[in-house]
Amino acid sequence: MSLIKFFFDDIRGVNVIIVGDVMLDSYIIGKIERKSPEAPVPIVNVSNKENRIGGAANVALNIKALGGIPHLCSCIGDDDAGNNFMSLMQKNGLSSEGIISSNKRKTTVKERIIVNKKHVLRIDDEMTSTISFNVQKKLIQIIKKLIDKSQLLIFQDYDKGILNKKFIHEIISFGKNKITITADPKNQNFEFYQNIDLFKPNLLEVCRGFNLNYKRVTIKQLELASKKHLKKKSINCLMITMSKKGILVINKNSTKHFKVFSRKIIDVSGAGDTVISIASICCYMSTSSSFLGHFSNLAGGLVCESSGVVPINKRKLSDEASKNDLYKYL
């Protein structure tokens, strides 16, 4: 119990900058009881509607749930969805000092229709063009000030236009050798993350980035390509999330494969946000790669037991970690 308390006590009060694409996750929940007479599609009778903040904002929620102090930096549209997003930020106790509202942007909205806790349809309403120079300049000024009082910076990239090569490199130049820097990439900016502590693509992203066959790739191929990338980009650790195949953690000294914990998976939405949050904290705290892999795997599985995008439950995570004796890896 002392190790559990020690670990979470060390997280409390850690200032974390999260830079990346934010979105409004909208849910329509209902039942299907008949088909439409107008077309061969089911009719969903709505029982509930709900909005949540997602993307990089979900990383902020995860950091807050773990006891850290998140500082979210992003841009939303000057629209109704943006207003809803800001209201939810306030409701969730998150600071909006790093959120820029622009009348030249559209707030990303992912609308999901859910029946019996399963997705039936998703509708994306978004703008993916690069943010303007003025917005980028404002965000850089905010991030520069935050770096002086922060210990960790997380890039959460969804390819929605917030991050680009120049912006990423400029932010890294401010934080390099000052704070721990981690990144959860997408394809567009995959090559631009360098001189960082942790790089966390999923299997599809890493296969595209390394030009590997997604359906036939082996652990050995991933290891060789990853170590080459680590050296080329001056990255300390590369973590590949592979869904049911678990997690691969690679650094210059070792390659470790962590299998998934047996869980009842309901919805994988937002699992990547939780994993990068946990892995980044572990990286900042310089835990062993074994603890990082097992703990991240466990946390990702736990949030998949809920419907929709949800942050990690710290008490449940702590209990499950103790149950699985993970603290022996600390």
Secondary structure by P-SEA (a helix, b strand, c coil): caaaaaaaaaaccbbbbbbbbbbbbbbbbbccccccccccbbbbbcccccccccaaaaaaaaaaaabbbbbbbbcccccaaaaaaaaaaaaaccccccbbbbcccccbbbbbbbccccccccccccccccccaaaaaaaaaaaaaaaaaccbbbbbccccccccaaaaaaaaaaccccbbbbbbcccccccccccccbbbbcaaaaaaaaccccccccaaaaaaaaaaaaaaacccbbbbbbcccbbbbbcccbbbbbbbcccccccccaaaaaaaaaaaaaaaacccaaaaaaaaaaaaaaaacccccccccaaaaaaaaaaacccccc
